[in-house]
Amino acid sequence: MYTIEMAYARMRELQDLANRSRAHQSPEPRAARAKIRLPRAKKR
């Protein structure tokens, strides 16, 4: 039987794994993504 506690435990495992993999990434891709932003329309 799959309980809500088991679901929360699994969700926490996945979150920890995601945080760990994010921490190992270099900050460069994030900086590159920031530069891709579209220019905003100029106010009149």
N, C-alpha and C positions, 0 to 999 in steps of 0.2 A: 504494500500500500504506500502511495506517495503522499506524504504529509506536507502541509504548508511550511513546517520547519525545515524539511528537506529542500524544498524549493528555495527558501531564503538562504540556506547554506550554499546551495549551488550558485545562486545569484551573487553571493558575496565572493565565492571563488572566482567567478568570471570577472567580477569587478576588480579584484586584486590583480588578476592576470593582465587585464587591460591597463591598469595603472602601472604595473611593472614594465610592460612593453612600451608604454608611452614614455616612461622615465629613461629608458635606454635609447630612445631616438635622439638624434642630434637636433639642436634647435634650428638648424638651417632650413628644413622643409617648412617650418612654421613661418619663418621670415619670408621665404619665397612666396608662400600663399598670401601673405599680407600685401605684397607688392602687386598682386593680380587684381586687386579691387578696382572696380570700374570707377571712372571719375564721376563725381556728382554733377548734376545739372546746375549751372550757375544761376544764382538768384538775380532777379531783375531789379 
